[in-house]
Amino acid sequence: MDDAGLVAVYLPKDPTLVLKQASSETPLSKSDPKLKLVKQVMAGVNVAAAAEAMSLGVKVGLDTEKLYEIISTAAGTSAMFVDRTPQLLSGKWTSKKTVNDVVSELVYFYYAFTQFLANDKNRSNRSMRQPR
């Protein structure tokens, strides 16, 4: 059973409830720093998890080709796993980004996001003040 089927099992009266609850009143723009931060974190975490999973498989004696085949078709796979794991296994990294690039991007987006939160908090505090 895939993820969509599980939603139907847990929410049989309204399978669209998850989509409704996750949807925002205001659509996100692709340049939204909050969205970019989440995207970069997900990409970095998925690549790290792929490397760790494959490394563990090697350490316990599993065939990497078979392990890749199984994970890449499982419900819990990711586009990053499917795209980057063959590069890891072959030793031919074709992505133009290095680990340092990913870390730098995460730091940049984290900094931008914290600035956004600080500005948003200041705006909220100003709007909550009562006139004297």
MODELLER restraints for C-alpha pairs under 7 A, 6 or more apart:
rsr = mdl.restraints
at = mdl.atoms
rsr.add(forms.Gaussian(group=physical.xy_distance, feature=features.Distance(at['CA:2:A'], at['CA:75:A']), mean=5.95, stdev=0.5))
rsr.add(forms.Gaussian(group=physical.xy_distance, feature=features.Distance(at['CA:3:A'], at['CA:75:A']), mean=6.83, stdev=0.5))
rsr.add(forms.Gaussian(group=physical.xy_distance, feature=features.Distance(at['CA:7:A'], at['CA:15:A']), mean=6.09, stdev=0.5))
rsr.add(forms.Gaussian(group=physical.xy_distance, feature=features.Distance(at['CA:8:A'], at['CA:15:A']), mean=5.13, stdev=0.5))
rsr.add(forms.Gaussian(group=physical.xy_distance, feature=features.Distance(at['CA:33:A'], at['CA:109:A']), mean=6.72, stdev=0.5))
rsr.add(forms.Gaussian(group=physical.xy_distance, feature=features.Distance(at['CA:33:A'], at['CA:112:A']), mean=6.86, stdev=0.5))
rsr.add(forms.Gaussian(group=physical.xy_distance, feature=features.Distance(at['CA:33:A'], at['CA:113:A']), mean=6.24, stdev=0.5))
rsr.add(forms.Gaussian(group=physical.xy_distance, feature=features.Distance(at['CA:34:A'], at['CA:113:A']), mean=6.20, stdev=0.5))
rsr.add(forms.Gaussian(group=physical.xy_distance, feature=features.Distance(at['CA:37:A'], at['CA:106:A']), mean=6.88, stdev=0.5))
rsr.add(forms.Gaussian(group=physical.xy_distance, feature=features.Distance(at['CA:37:A'], at['CA:109:A']), mean=5.26, stdev=0.5))
rsr.add(forms.Gaussian(group=physical.xy_distance, feature=features.Distance(at['CA:37:A'], at['CA:110:A']), mean=6.55, stdev=0.5))
rsr.add(forms.Gaussian(group=physical.xy_distance, feature=features.Distance(at['CA:40:A'], at['CA:106:A']), mean=6.39, stdev=0.5))
rsr.add(forms.Gaussian(group=physical.xy_distance, feature=features.Distance(at['CA:41:A'], at['CA:106:A']), mean=6.83, stdev=0.5))
rsr.add(forms.Gaussian(group=physical.xy_distance, feature=features.Distance(at['CA:43:A'], at['CA:80:A']), mean=6.55, stdev=0.5))
rsr.add(forms.Gaussian(group=physical.xy_distance, feature=features.Distance(at['CA:44:A'], at['CA:102:A']), mean=6.81, stdev=0.5))
rsr.add(forms.Gaussian(group=physical.xy_distance, feature=features.Distance(at['CA:46:A'], at['CA:80:A']), mean=6.09, stdev=0.5))
rsr.add(forms.Gaussian(group=physical.xy_distance, feature=features.Distance(at['CA:46:A'], at['CA:81:A']), mean=6.55, stdev=0.5))
rsr.add(forms.Gaussian(group=physical.xy_distance, feature=features.Distance(at['CA:47:A'], at['CA:80:A']), mean=6.07, stdev=0.5))
rsr.add(forms.Gaussian(group=physical.xy_distance, feature=features.Distance(at['CA:47:A'], at['CA:81:A']), mean=6.33, stdev=0.5))
rsr.add(forms.Gaussian(group=physical.xy_distance, feature=features.Distance(at['CA:50:A'], at['CA:81:A']), mean=5.55, stdev=0.5))
rsr.add(forms.Gaussian(group=physical.xy_distance, feature=features.Distance(at['CA:50:A'], at['CA:85:A']), mean=6.56, stdev=0.5))
rsr.add(forms.Gaussian(group=physical.xy_distance, feature=features.Distance(at['CA:54:A'], at['CA:64:A']), mean=6.85, stdev=0.5))
rsr.add(forms.Gaussian(group=physical.xy_distance, feature=features.Distance(at['CA:57:A'], at['CA:64:A']), mean=6.94, stdev=0.5))
rsr.add(forms.Gaussian(group=physical.xy_distance, feature=features.Distance(at['CA:58:A'], at['CA:64:A']), mean=6.70, stdev=0.5))
rsr.add(forms.Gaussian(group=physical.xy_distance, feature=features.Distance(at['CA:71:A'], at['CA:77:A']), mean=5.97, stdev=0.5))
rsr.add(forms.Gaussian(group=physical.xy_distance, feature=features.Distance(at['CA:72:A'], at['CA:81:A']), mean=6.97, stdev=0.5))
rsr.add(forms.Gaussian(group=physical.xy_distance, feature=features.Distance(at['CA:72:A'], at['CA:82:A']), mean=5.63, stdev=0.5))
rsr.add(forms.Gaussian(group=physical.xy_distance, feature=features.Distance(at['CA:87:A'], at['CA:93:A']), mean=4.99, stdev=0.5))
rsr.add(forms.Gaussian(group=physical.xy_distance, feature=features.Distance(at['CA:87:A'], at['CA:94:A']), mean=6.82, stdev=0.5))
